[in-house]
Amino acid sequence: MDAVDRVSPAGAGTAGVEPAGAGEARAGRGSRVVGLALACHPGPALAVTALACALALGSGLGGPRSALVTAAVLTGQLSVGWCNDAYDARRDADAGRRGKPAADGTVGARAVWVAAGVAFALCVPLSLACGVLAGTVHLAAVAAAWLYNLRLKATALSWLPYVAGFGALPATVALSVPGGPWPRWWTVTAGALLGFAAHLADTLPDIAADRAAGIRGLPHRLGDRGTRLLLPVPLLGATAVLA
C-alpha cells in the first residue's frame, strides 16, 4: 500500500469532483445564453448594424465616431429584436414556431424583456452622444420599431416603422458628422423604399401563420400573391432613386 492509498480521510479525493447537477446547471446556463443571443434576431440585427457601420465609414466619420454610431445602432437593434420575441412568445408557442427561444422555453420571456430594456437603456446615451439631432432621429426610429412590435404589426400601418427606420439610418449617419449637415434626400428616400421592401420580404414566409393568429398587417391584407407582386416595386423605386 503506497502513501496515496494510506491517506484516505473522510472527504479526501473529492476536491476535483463536481457536485451532483453542477454540469447540468452549467449546460443550462449556456443554453440560456445561446437562447438569448438567438432571441435578438441576430441576422437582421447584424445586417442593419453592418450597413450603419459601412455608411458611417463611407461618410468620413472616422474610426471612433463610426464605432459610436455602430454601437448605437447595434443596441437599438438588439432592443427591438428582444422586444419582438418577448412580446410574441405566447403566440409563437401556440403556433409551434421553431427557432423561437422565448417560446420554446430555452430562455424565459421575462429575461428577454430585461435584455430588451437594458439594450434600450444603453441605446439612449449612445445615440445622443452622436449628436442631439442625430440621436433624436435614431431614437425615434427605435421607438417606431417598438411600436411595430407592440401594436402596428397587426394593422394596415405595419409598413410605417420599417419605412421610418430604414429612412432614418442614413439620416442618423449624416447628422452625426461634425456640423450636422442635412442628409441628402435621395439617401433617405432610397432607405425608406428599401425598408418597405424589407417589411414585405420579412413578413411573406409567415403570412398564413400570422393570419391564423389574428395579425392583419398590410402584407396579410394583400395576401401571399399580392405581397409577391408588390415586393419588386419598392426595390425598383430605390434603384431608380439611387441611379
ZAMARGU-4260 file (C-alpha; in steps of 0.2 Angstrom, whole numbers, plus 5000, padded with zeros to 4 digits):
<rodrens>
0) 5000/5000/5000 | 5008/5017/4995 | 5006/5034/5003 | 4991/5039/4992 | 4982/5023/4997
5) 4985/5025/5015 | 4979/5043/5017 | 4961/5042/5014 | 4952/5053/5027 | 4933/5057/5026
10) 4930/5068/5011 | 4948/5065/5004 | 4948/5063/4985 | 4933/5074/4982 | 4941/5090/4978
15) 4941/5088/4959 | 4924/5080/4959 | 4909/5092/4953 | 4894/5092/4965 | 4879/5082/4958
20) 4870/5093/4945 | 4884/5106/4943 | 4887/5101/4925 | 4869/5101/4920 | 4867/5118/4928
25) 4882/5125/4918 | 4875/5117/4902 | 4858/5125/4906 | 4866/5142/4909 | 4875/5140/4892
30) 4859/5136/4883 | 4850/5151/4890 | 4864/5162/4884 | 4863/5155/4867 | 4844/5156/4868
35) 4846/5175/4872 | 4858/5178/4858 | 4846/5169/4846 | 4831/5179/4853 | 4838/5196/4847
40) 4835/5191/4828 | 4854/5191/4826 | 4853/5190/4807 | 4843/5206/4804 | 4852/5215/4819
45) 4869/5212/4812 | 4864/5216/4794 | 4857/5233/4799 | 4872/5237/4810 | 4884/5232/4797
50) 4875/5244/4785 | 4876/5258/4798 | 4895/5255/4800 | 4898/5255/4781 | 4888/5271/4779
55) 4897/5279/4794 | 4914/5274/4787 | 4909/5280/4770 | 4904/5297/4776 | 4921/5300/4783
60) 4916/5300/4801 | 4932/5292/4806 | 4935/5276/4817 | 4930/5282/4834 | 4914/5291/4829
65) 4909/5277/4817 | 4911/5265/4831 | 4900/5276/4841 | 4886/5276/4828 | 4888/5257/4826
70) 4886/5254/4844 | 4871/5265/4845 | 4863/5256/4830 | 4868/5239/4837 | 4860/5242/4854
75) 4844/5249/4846 | 4843/5233/4835 | 4846/5222/4850 | 4832/5230/4860 | 4820/5229/4845
80) 4824/5210/4842 | 4822/5205/4860 | 4806/5215/4862 | 4799/5206/4847 | 4802/5189/4854
85) 4797/5193/4871 | 4780/5200/4866 | 4777/5186/4854 | 4782/5172/4865 | 4765/5165/4869
90) 4759/5167/4851 | 4774/5159/4844 | 4772/5145/4856 | 4754/5142/4851 | 4759/5142/4833
95) 4773/5130/4836 | 4786/5140/4828 | 4803/5134/4828 | 4819/5144/4832 | 4810/5155/4845
100) 4819/5153/4861 | 4807/5163/4872 | 4793/5152/4865 | 4801/5135/4867 | 4807/5138/4885
105) 4825/5139/4881 | 4825/5156/4889 | 4811/5164/4899 | 4801/5179/4892 | 4805/5189/4907
110) 4824/5188/4904 | 4821/5193/4886 | 4811/5208/4892 | 4825/5213/4904 | 4838/5211/4890
115) 4827/5222/4879 | 4826/5235/4892 | 4845/5235/4896 | 4849/5237/4877 | 4837/5251/4875
120) 4844/5260/4891 | 4861/5259/4883 | 4855/5265/4866 | 4849/5281/4873 | 4866/5289/4879
125) 4875/5281/4864 | 4863/5289/4852 | 4863/5306/4860 | 4882/5305/4860 | 4882/5305/4841
130) 4873/5322/4842 | 4857/5328/4849 | 4848/5329/4832 | 4856/5313/4826 | 4852/5304/4842
135) 4834/5310/4842 | 4831/5304/4824 | 4839/5287/4829 | 4829/5285/4845 | 4813/5290/4836
140) 4816/5276/4823 | 4819/5263/4838 | 4803/5269/4846 | 4794/5266/4830 | 4801/5248/4829
145) 4795/5245/4847 | 4778/5252/4842 | 4778/5240/4827 | 4781/5225/4839 | 4768/5231/4852
150) 4754/5237/4841 | 4757/5242/4822 | 4762/5224/4816 | 4743/5219/4817 | 4737/5235/4807
155) 4737/5242/4790 | 4751/5254/4795 | 4763/5239/4798 | 4774/5246/4785 | 4777/5263/4793
160) 4790/5258/4806 | 4801/5249/4793 | 4800/5265/4781 | 4804/5276/4796 | 4818/5265/4802
165) 4827/5262/4786 | 4825/5280/4781 | 4832/5286/4797 | 4848/5276/4796 | 4857/5287/4783
170) 4849/5302/4791 | 4857/5297/4808 | 4874/5294/4800 | 4874/5311/4791 | 4868/5321/4806
175) 4882/5313/4816 | 4895/5321/4805 | 4903/5336/4814 | 4892/5351/4810 | 4877/5341/4807
180) 4874/5343/4788 | 4857/5338/4782 | 4856/5321/4774 | 4854/5320/4755 | 4835/5317/4751
185) 4839/5303/4739 | 4848/5293/4753 | 4833/5295/4765 | 4821/5291/4751 | 4830/5275/4745
190) 4832/5269/4763 | 4813/5271/4766 | 4809/5261/4750 | 4821/5248/4755 | 4813/5247/4772
195) 4796/5245/4764 | 4803/5231/4753 | 4811/5223/4769 | 4794/5223/4778 | 4786/5214/4763
200) 4800/5201/4762 | 4801/5198/4781 | 4783/5195/4783 | 4780/5185/4767 | 4785/5167/4774
205) 4774/5169/4789 | 4758/5177/4781 | 4747/5161/4784 | 4753/5158/4802 | 4751/5176/4806
210) 4734/5177/4799 | 4729/5162/4809 | 4735/5171/4825 | 4724/5187/4821 | 4738/5198/4814
215) 4732/5209/4800 | 4746/5219/4794 | 4747/5226/4776 | 4755/5210/4769 | 4742/5200/4777
220) 4728/5210/4769 | 4737/5209/4752 | 4739/5190/4754 | 4753/5180/4748 | 4751/5183/4729
225) 4748/5202/4732 | 4764/5204/4743 | 4774/5195/4730 | 4768/5206/4716 | 4771/5222/4726
230) 4788/5217/4733 | 4798/5222/4717 | 4790/5239/4716 | 4799/5247/4731 | 4816/5238/4726
235) 4814/5246/4708 | 4810/5263/4716 | 4825/5263/4727 | 4836/5258/4712 | 4829/5272/4702
240) 4832/5285/4715 | 4850/5279/4718 | 4853/5279/4700
</rodrens>
